Amino acid sequence: MVFDNPDKKKYPIFRDIFLVKTRMSVFFCLFVLMMLFRLPRQAVLALIRHFGAFACVTVTSSRKAVSIALSFVLFAKPFTLRYLYSGLLVLAGTTKSVTPEINTLDAGVPASVLA
């Protein structure tokens, strides 16, 4: 059924309602995409809530490194030294986020002064 409105310019809401009726599959796909984007965000927030930001950063960085490694396994591409350098940078960043930071205020000050 085609909705024929003689005053389309005067009442654009009728045109919009007609669009929603005819494009229901588009709205369904948008809803599915919205939920697919919301679930990982909720997972990260739950990870922060339960284990803290430090564990969350470590897990997400490691997940990115595994994703990069899997892309080489699943999709054939020529290996260059740039990939090696970038992999080492990711590994160094993950290592830096995992290792505890030294308090810079206490560095170089004898323990007898701090006590």
N, C-alpha and C positions, 0 to 999 in steps of 0.2 A: 504494500500500500504506500503510495507516494503522498506525502503530506504537501498539499498545495495551499500555501498561504498567500493571499493577495497582498497583504501588507508586510512583506518580508523585511523591508527596511525599517518599518515602524516597530515591529516586534521580532528582534533577532533571536529571542529565546526559543521560539518555535523551531527555527533553523537548527539551533544547538541541540534541542531535544531529538530532532530527526537524525542528526549526526550520531548521537549516542545510540539510538536504536539500530542504525545501519552498521555502525562500527563497533559492535560489542566485542568482537574478537580482539580488536586493538586494545580496548580497555582491559580485557582479561590478561593479555600479554604484559601490559604495563603493571598490572597488579602483581603478577608472578615475578616480574623483574624487581619490583619494589620489595617483595618479601625476600627474594634471593640476596638483595643488597643489605637488607636489615639483619639477617641471621648472622653473618660474620661479624658485624659490628656488635651485636649482642654477645657473641662468644668472646670477643676481645674485652668487652666491659666486664663480663663475668670472670674472665681470667684475672683482670686487674683487681676485682673485688675479693676474690678468694686467695690469690697468691701474691698480689702486689704488682706495682709497675715494673719492677726490676725483672721479675720472671716473665712478664708479658713481653717486654722488649726482647728478651733472650729468645723466647719462643717464636715471635714474629720474625726476627732476624734469621733464625735458623730455618724457619719455613721458607723464607725467600731464597736462601742458599740452596735448599733441597729442590725448590722449584727450578732454579737455574740449572742445577745438575741434571734434573730429569729432562729438561728441554734438550740437553745434548744427547741424552740417551734415546729419547723418542723421535726427535727430528734431526735428521742428518744435516750437519753444516760444517764447513771447513773450520778447523781449530786454528786460531791465531794467538799470538802472544798477548794481544789486548784482552782476550778472554781470561788468560792466566793472571794478568795484572788486576783485572776487575774482581776475579775470584779471590785473589789474595787480599784486596781491599775489603771485600765483604767479610772474609775470615778475620782480618785484623779488627774490623768494627765489632764483630760479634764477640771476639775475645776481649776487647776493651770493655764492652758492656757487661761481660760476665765477671771479669776480675773486679774485686772491691777497690774502690778509690781510696787513696791515702789522704787523710785530712791535711790540707796544705797549711793550716794554722799551726799545727804541731810540728811541721817539718823543720828540722834544724834547731829545735829548742830542746835543751836537756830535760830529762824526765824529772830531775830534782826541782826545776823551776816550775813545772806544770803541777806538781803535787801540792 
